[in-house]
Amino acid sequence: GDCVHVDFDCIFDKGLLLPRPEVVPFRLTSNILDAFGPNGADGTFSGGLQSAMTTLRDNRDVLLSVLEPFIRDPVIEWKRQRTQQKAGKKDKPT
């Protein structure tokens, strides 16, 4: 496996606000299913997801306390507002 960059500005349904909204949270393509082996999504993948969801549900409060700063991160909104202000200034004739 590799480390994968996660764009936190695109998660938590903020991807719906993009110029071309991202409406699919996860794409389970045939290439991914092939990588799971002969049982596909019905093998260890499915069991792993069920175990992960059980763990997440059992620790809901801890998980939400960790994720809340990402949901309410004002820096992302400030950056977006600043970009929009700069774009507005470029559109105005001088």
KOLTORMAR-919133 format. One line per 2 residues: their letters; for each residue x, y negated, z negated of N, C-alpha, C. Coordinates in pm, 1 decimal, decimal comma, padded with zeros to 6 digits. Each point is the difference from the previous one (the first is absolute). Last residue first. Example, Ala and Ser with C-alpha at 12.3 -4.5 7.8 and 13.67 -1.06 7.14 Angstrom:
// KOLTORMAR-919133
sa> 01285,0/00225,0/-00708,0/00082,0/-00119,0/-00006,0/-00077,0/-00109,0/-00073,0; 00029,0/00572,0/00007,0/-00089,0/-00119,0/00000,0/00090,0/-00120,0/00000,0
***
This chain:
// KOLTORMAR-919133
tp> -01031,3/-04880,8/01378,0/00076,5/-00096,9/-00081,2/00015,4/-00129,8/00073,8; -00379,9/00439,8/-00014,2/00094,1/-00082,2/00079,7/00069,3/-00102,4/-00088,1
kd> -00179,9/00494,9/-00165,5/-00032,9/-00142,7/00002,0/00099,3/-00076,5/00086,2; 00048,4/00469,8/-00092,1/-00110,4/-00022,7/00091,8/-00036,5/-00147,2/00013,4
kk> 00329,8/00160,5/-00308,3/00051,4/00014,5/00135,9/-00108,8/-00031,3/00102,7; -00108,4/00009,1/-00461,6/00082,1/-00117,4/00032,0/00054,1/00005,6/00142,5
ga> -00242,6/00372,3/-00171,0/-00088,4/-00115,6/00018,4/00076,5/-00125,2/00037,1; 00238,0/00390,4/-00114,5/-00064,3/00018,7/00130,8/-00092,4/-00117,5/00030,4
kq> 00197,1/00015,1/-00421,5/00101,7/-00027,7/00101,0/-00059,4/00011,6/00139,7; -00275,6/00118,1/-00357,4/00024,5/-00143,9/-00000,7/00102,1/-00038,2/00105,7
qt> -00087,8/00457,0/-00068,0/-00114,0/-00064,6/00064,7/00018,2/-00151,4/00004,9; 00319,9/00250,1/-00232,6/00008,9/00030,9/00143,0/-00113,1/-00068,1/00075,7
rq> -00011,0/-00026,8/-00465,6/00110,1/-00082,2/00052,4/00015,9/00021,9/00150,6; -00310,7/00267,3/-00231,5/-00046,7/-00138,9/00007,9/00107,1/-00090,5/00059,8
rk> 00115,2/00449,2/-00082,3/-00098,4/-00007,9/00107,7/-00049,0/-00144,1/00017,6; 00285,5/00089,3/-00362,5/00073,1/00013,8/00126,0/-00095,3/-00013,8/00118,7
we> -00186,6/00010,4/-00426,1/00071,9/-00126,4/00020,6/00074,0/00002,9/00132,6; -00212,0/00395,7/-00138,3/-00097,9/-00100,1/00042,8/00067,5/-00135,1/00024,6
iv> 00267,6/00345,4/-00169,7/-00044,4/00035,8/00134,9/-00098,9/-00103,3/00051,9; 00143,9/-00036,7/-00444,3/00108,1/-00036,0/00092,4/-00040,4/00029,9/00144,0
pd> -00269,2/00115,3/-00391,1/-00023,7/-00130,3/00061,7/00107,6/-00039,1/00101,1; -00204,9/00484,9/-00180,2/00127,6/-00069,8/00019,5/-00021,6/-00133,7/00069,9
ri> -00301,4/00385,4/-00161,1/-00021,1/-00141,6/-00031,5/00126,6/-00083,6/00018,1; -00004,6/00472,0/00089,2/-00130,5/-00043,0/00050,6/-00016,9/-00149,8/-00016,2
fp> 00384,2/00210,4/-00175,8/00005,1/00000,0/00145,7/-00130,2/-00050,7/00059,6; 00036,9/00053,3/-00472,9/00081,4/-00112,1/00049,3/00011,1/-00005,2/00153,3
el> -00236,9/00371,9/-00205,8/-00068,9/-00128,5/-00003,4/00086,7/-00118,2/00044,7; 00134,0/00477,9/-00066,7/-00033,0/-00048,8/00134,1/-00062,7/-00139,5/00001,5
vs> 00119,3/00233,3/-00410,8/00121,6/-00012,1/00080,9/-00030,9/-00065,1/00135,4; -00352,5/00098,4/-00295,9/00082,1/-00104,1/-00062,3/00129,6/-00022,8/00078,6
ll> -00294,1/00348,9/00133,0/-00055,1/-00132,3/00031,6/00083,5/-00111,8/-00062,1; 00120,4/00448,5/-00100,9/00019,6/-00028,9/00141,8/-00050,3/-00139,9/00036,2
vd> -00081,1/00163,1/-00435,1/00143,0/-00027,4/00019,1/00026,3/-00040,3/00144,2; -00435,9/00137,9/-00103,3/00031,6/-00127,4/-00065,4/00146,0/-00039,4/00019,6
rn> -00152,1/00429,3/00164,7/-00056,3/-00115,0/00072,0/00041,8/-00134,6/-00060,5; 00104,1/00507,1/-00053,3/00083,0/-00113,1/-00045,7/-00044,2/-00130,3/00065,9
dr> -00214,7/00415,4/00098,0/00024,9/00016,6/-00143,0/00078,2/-00117,5/-00058,4; -00078,0/00019,5/00468,0/-00126,1/-00023,6/-00072,9/00019,8/00010,3/-00150,7
lt> 00366,6/00102,3/00279,0/-00033,4/-00142,5/00009,9/-00127,4/-00031,8/-00077,5; 00128,9/00452,5/00031,7/00094,1/-00075,0/-00083,4/-00032,8/-00148,5/00001,1
tm> -00245,9/00275,2/00286,1/-00033,3/00032,6/-00139,4/00089,2/-00079,8/-00095,3; 00094,7/-00028,3/00458,1/-00121,4/-00075,0/-00034,3/-00043,4/00027,6/-00143,9
as> 00367,9/00244,4/00170,3/00033,5/-00142,3/-00012,4/-00122,1/-00081,6/-00040,8; -00059,6/00455,8/00094,7/00074,6/-00017,8/-00125,8/00033,5/-00146,7/-00023,2
ql> -00202,5/00111,8/00408,0/-00094,5/00021,4/-00109,8/00068,2/-00019,1/-00135,3; 00267,0/-00018,0/00387,9/-00087,6/-00117,8/-00010,2/-00098,5/00013,4/-00115,6
gg> 00276,3/00369,2/00097,2/00078,1/-00111,0/-00054,0/-00082,7/-00125,8/-00016,4; -00192,4/00374,3/00211,0/00017,8/00024,3/-00143,6/00078,2/-00110,7/-00067,3
sf> -00046,9/-00019,4/00468,8/-00129,4/-00018,1/-00064,7/00010,6/00019,8/-00151,8; 00386,0/00087,7/00258,2/-00037,3/-00142,0/00008,4/-00129,2/-00026,5/-00076,8
tg> 00173,8/00442,4/00067,6/00051,5/-00069,0/-00118,2/-00035,5/-00148,0/00000,7; -00286,6/00242,3/00336,1/00101,3/00069,7/-00078,8/00040,2/-00079,9/-00122,6
da> -00305,3/-00130,1/00368,1/-00064,3/00088,5/-00096,6/00099,2/00073,7/-00089,5; 00099,2/-00298,9/00379,0/-00043,4/-00077,3/-00116,7/-00062,4/00088,5/-00107,6
gn> 00297,5/00269,6/00326,3/-00045,3/-00137,2/00023,3/-00036,6/-00069,6/-00129,3; 00185,6/00457,2/00090,0/-00130,9/-00021,3/-00063,1/-00053,1/-00140,7/00020,7
pg> 00438,4/00141,7/00164,8/-00106,9/00078,6/00062,6/-00138,8/-00020,9/-00060,5; 00344,7/-00405,7/-00061,4/00021,6/00143,7/00013,0/-00122,2/00071,9/00052,6
fa> 00098,3/-00485,2/-00064,4/-00040,4/00065,8/-00123,7/00019,2/00150,6/00005,3; 00070,5/-00296,6/00375,6/00112,5/-00002,9/-00093,9/-00033,4/00068,5/-00132,5
dl> -00332,8/-00059,3/00338,3/00098,8/00100,3/00041,7/00117,1/00007,7/-00097,4; -00322,8/-00338,2/-00065,4/-00054,3/00132,4/-00033,6/00096,7/00111,3/00039,1
in> 00107,5/-00437,1/00128,3/00015,7/00015,6/-00144,6/-00051,2/00137,6/-00042,8; -00060,1/-00116,3/00446,8/00143,6/00014,7/-00028,2/00024,8/00020,3/-00149,0
st> -00436,6/-00097,1/00153,0/00035,6/00139,4/00025,8/00148,8/00024,0/-00024,4; -00222,4/-00397,3/-00279,4/00012,1/00036,6/00140,6/00036,9/00146,7/00015,9
lr> -00204,1/-00351,2/-00361,6/00042,1/00139,0/-00006,0/00002,7/00054,3/00143,0; 00006,7/-00502,4/-00245,5/-00022,9/00069,9/00126,5/00059,4/00140,7/-00008,6
fp> -00203,0/-00407,8/-00347,8/00102,2/00102,9/00018,1/-00033,5/00076,3/00127,0; -00256,6/-00386,5/-00129,0/00100,9/-00003,2/-00106,6/00113,3/00099,6/00020,1
vv> -00317,9/-00285,4/00351,8/00026,4/00138,9/-00036,6/00109,6/00002,0/-00106,7; -00147,0/-00405,4/00210,1/-00117,6/00056,8/-00065,5/00020,9/00144,4/-00045,1
ep> 00251,7/-00485,2/00142,5/00039,6/00139,4/-00018,1/-00110,8/00065,7/-00080,2; -00022,0/-00458,8/00333,3/-00015,8/00067,7/-00129,1/00043,2/00146,0/00003,2
rp> 00157,3/-00434,8/00263,3/-00053,2/00128,6/00047,7/-00011,7/00087,0/-00124,7; 00115,7/-00417,3/-00113,8/-00061,7/-00033,9/00129,7/-00057,9/00123,2/00070,3
ll> 00019,6/00042,1/-00526,5/00097,9/-00024,5/00105,0/-00069,9/-00038,6/00130,2; -00200,7/00143,8/-00428,1/00001,9/-00143,3/00031,4/00099,4/-00035,2/00109,2
lg> -00061,4/00440,1/-00195,3/-00123,6/-00033,4/00069,6/-00003,0/-00145,6/00044,7; 00346,7/00187,4/-00273,0/00019,4/00029,9/00141,1/-00124,3/-00030,5/00082,7
kd> 00013,2/-00020,8/-00475,5/00042,5/-00124,5/00062,3/00028,0/00019,7/00148,5; -00130,7/00344,4/-00335,3/-00099,5/-00056,6/00092,0/00038,1/-00135,6/00058,0
fi> 00304,5/00266,4/-00268,1/-00110,5/-00047,9/-00083,4/-00101,3/-00077,3/00083,4; 00473,2/00015,7/00226,7/-00077,7/00099,3/-00072,0/-00106,1/-00067,4/-00084,7
cd> 00332,8/-00229,6/00269,8/-00095,6/00067,6/00087,5/-00085,0/00101,9/-00074,3; 00367,4/-00259,5/-00181,0/-00095,4/-00099,5/00046,3/-00109,8/00064,5/00083,5
fd> 00375,3/00243,1/-00169,8/-00100,6/-00022,2/-00102,3/-00101,1/-00106,3/00041,1; 00315,7/00352,1/00266,0/-00033,1/-00141,4/00010,4/-00113,4/-00029,0/-00097,7
vh> 00396,3/00387,0/00001,2/-00143,7/-00021,7/-00010,0/-00023,5/-00150,5/00002,5; 00413,5/00367,2/00162,1/-00040,0/-00132,7/-00044,6/-00152,1/-00009,1/-00002,9
vc> 00307,5/00449,8/-00065,6/-00087,6/-00068,8/00094,4/-00040,6/-00133,5/-00059,6; 00400,2/00422,4/-00039,1/-00069,1/-00109,2/-00067,3/-00080,5/-00075,4/00105,6
dg> 00094,0/00517,7/00089,6/00065,2/-00130,8/00000,7/-00076,8/-00096,2/-00089,4; 00070,5/00581,3/00058,6/-00082,2/-00118,6/00000,0/00086,0/-00124,2/00000,0
***
